[in-house]
Amino acid sequence: MIRHSGREQRIGAALALLVTAIIVIEFLVDSKFGTALPPQTTYVELYPANRTDAEIIADQKKDMAEKLAGEKEKQRQFQKLEKQLGM
């Protein structure tokens, strides 16, 4: 078939094979790079096993106060941004 085909058909076949090879190579290269997630560090606070309920409640209140302070700070920053943008 190749002997009896014209020049245009051979060029078309070569281009079709080239495009297919490029697509396959792109998939292979993409699967090797950028797919691994970066390592994530998790910090854990260790508590003694003999903590009292009062200590647990105090820690929870302290954590809640820190969380609320963080939320208020974020809200303040958004309000500042809102004023800067004239909203």
C-alpha positions in Angstrom: 0.0 0.0 0.0 2.8 2.4 0.8 4.5 1.8 -2.6 1.3 2.6 -4.4 0.3 5.6 -2.3 1.0 9.2 -3.4 3.3 11.7 -1.7 0.4 13.5 -0.1 -0.8 10.3 1.6 2.6 9.6 3.0 2.9 13.1 4.3 -0.5 12.9 5.9 0.2 9.6 7.5 3.5 10.9 8.9 1.8 14.0 10.3 -1.0 11.8 11.8 1.6 9.6 13.5 3.6 12.7 14.7 0.6 14.3 16.3 -0.4 11.1 17.9 3.1 10.6 19.3 3.2 14.1 20.6 -0.1 13.6 22.5 1.0 10.3 24.0 4.3 11.8 25.0 2.5 14.8 26.7 0.4 12.4 28.7 3.4 10.4 29.8 5.4 13.6 30.8 2.4 15.1 32.6 1.9 11.9 34.6 5.4 12.1 36.0 5.5 15.8 37.0 3.3 17.9 39.3 1.1 15.1 40.5 2.6 14.4 43.9 1.1 16.5 46.7 3.7 18.3 48.9 4.2 16.8 52.4 1.8 18.2 54.9 2.9 18.7 58.5 0.3 18.1 61.2 1.1 19.4 64.7 -0.5 17.5 67.6 -0.7 18.8 71.2 -0.1 16.0 73.7 -2.1 16.2 76.9 -1.4 14.2 80.1 -3.8 11.3 80.6 -4.8 12.5 84.1 -6.2 15.9 83.1 -9.3 17.0 85.0 -12.5 18.0 83.4 -11.9 21.6 84.6 -8.6 21.7 82.7 -10.2 20.4 79.5 -13.0 23.0 79.7 -10.4 25.8 80.3 -8.4 24.6 77.3 -11.5 24.5 75.2 -12.5 28.1 76.3 -8.9 29.3 75.5 -9.0 27.7 72.1 -12.5 29.1 71.4 -11.3 32.6 72.4 -8.3 32.3 70.0 -10.6 31.2 67.2 -13.0 34.1 67.7 -10.1 36.5 67.9 -8.8 35.2 64.5 -12.3 35.5 63.0 -12.6 39.1 64.2 -9.2 39.9 62.8 -10.2 38.4 59.4 -13.4 40.4 59.5 -11.5 43.6 60.3 -9.2 43.0 57.4 -12.1 42.4 55.0 -13.7 45.6 56.3 -10.5 47.5 55.7 -10.3 46.1 52.2 -13.9 47.0 51.6 -13.2 50.6 52.6 -10.1 50.7 50.3 -12.2 49.5 47.4 -15.0 51.9 48.2 -17.7 49.3 48.6 
